Amino acid sequence: MVATGLLTFMVVALYAAFSFGFSSIKLAQEDVRADQILVQKLETLRVYDWSKITSGYIPTNLTTAFSASGGVDYDVKFTIGPAPLTESYSNTLRQVTVELSWDSAGVTRSRSITTLVSQNGLQTYKP
């Protein structure tokens, strides 16, 4: 009787450990994918002309999937505004914030990243 109770307890504990491990791995994968999406969206700004950044060409809200085969959906929000500077060149800068949110296991998770984009940046790429 004691051995059966102990065996039952061990099996339940083993399944609980597997469940916790798999959910931790899933959350870590979602976090990494969120970081990849944030960096990808900011990197696309490098190829945009200044007029596209300042004219509203970039969509402010969009949705991206975890992978091509589905998974969790990430809601992406772009915010482009004036740079919070008082220097004379502040009119040639824009502050860009990319916010990302998604639902995972009934909890809304979010990440964001902010950078400055310059009119006279490092490159003068013209698509």
C-alpha positions in Angstrom: 0.0 0.0 0.0 2.8 2.4 0.9 4.8 1.4 -2.2 1.7 2.1 -4.4 1.2 5.5 -2.8 4.8 6.4 -3.3 4.8 5.2 -6.9 1.7 7.2 -7.6 3.2 10.3 -6.0 6.4 9.8 -8.1 4.5 9.4 -11.4 2.4 12.5 -10.7 5.6 14.5 -9.8 7.3 13.3 -13.0 4.4 14.4 -15.2 4.3 17.7 -13.4 8.0 18.2 -14.0 7.6 17.4 -17.7 4.7 19.8 -18.0 6.6 22.6 -16.3 9.6 22.0 -18.5 7.7 22.0 -21.7 5.8 25.2 -20.8 9.1 26.9 -19.8 10.6 25.9 -23.2 7.5 27.2 -25.0 7.7 30.6 -23.2 11.4 30.9 -23.9 10.8 30.2 -27.6 8.1 32.8 -27.7 10.4 35.3 -26.0 13.2 34.7 -28.5 10.8 35.0 -31.5 9.5 38.3 -30.0 13.1 39.7 -29.9 13.7 38.5 -33.4 10.6 40.3 -34.6 11.5 43.5 -32.8 15.0 43.6 -34.4 13.6 42.7 -37.8 11.1 45.5 -37.7 13.8 48.1 -36.7 16.2 46.8 -39.3 13.6 47.4 -42.0 13.8 51.1 -41.1 17.4 51.2 -42.4 16.2 50.8 -46.0 13.4 53.4 -45.9 14.0 56.8 -47.2 13.4 59.7 -44.8 10.3 60.7 -46.6 8.7 57.3 -46.0 9.6 57.4 -42.3 8.0 60.9 -41.8 5.0 60.5 -44.1 3.1 57.7 -42.5 4.2 55.1 -45.1 5.1 52.6 -42.3 2.0 50.8 -41.0 1.3 51.5 -37.4 -0.3 48.2 -36.5 0.2 44.7 -37.9 0.2 41.1 -36.8 3.0 38.6 -37.2 2.8 34.8 -36.6 5.2 32.8 -34.6 6.1 30.8 -37.7 4.8 30.0 -41.1 3.0 27.0 -39.8 1.1 29.0 -37.2 1.5 29.4 -33.5 0.9 32.4 -31.4 0.2 35.8 -33.1 2.2 38.8 -32.2 0.6 42.2 -32.4 3.2 44.8 -33.5 2.7 48.6 -33.0 5.0 51.3 -34.5 5.1 54.7 -32.9 7.1 57.4 -34.8 7.4 60.8 -33.3 9.8 63.7 -32.8 13.0 63.0 -30.9 12.9 64.1 -27.2 15.9 66.5 -27.8 16.3 70.3 -27.7 19.5 70.4 -29.9 19.3 72.3 -33.2 19.4 69.1 -35.2 16.4 67.6 -33.4 14.1 68.2 -36.4 16.3 65.7 -38.4 15.7 62.9 -35.9 12.6 60.7 -35.1 12.1 58.5 -32.2 10.8 55.1 -33.2 9.3 52.7 -30.8 8.2 49.2 -31.7 5.9 47.5 -29.2 5.1 43.8 -29.4 2.4 41.9 -27.4 1.0 38.4 -27.5 -1.1 36.1 -25.4 0.6 33.0 -23.9 -1.0 30.6 -21.5 -3.7 33.2 -20.7 -1.2 36.0 -19.9 -0.6 39.0 -22.1 3.1 39.4 -22.6 4.9 42.4 -24.1 8.2 43.7 -25.2 9.3 47.1 -26.7 12.4 48.7 -28.2 13.1 52.3 -28.9 15.7 54.0 -31.2 16.4 57.2 -33.0 16.4 57.5 -36.8 18.3 60.3 -38.5 17.6 62.0 -41.7 21.3 62.1 -42.5 22.0 58.6 -41.3 24.9 56.3 -41.8 23.9 55.4 -45.4 22.0 57.0 -48.2 20.3 53.9 -49.6 17.7 54.7 -52.2 15.4 51.8 -53.1 
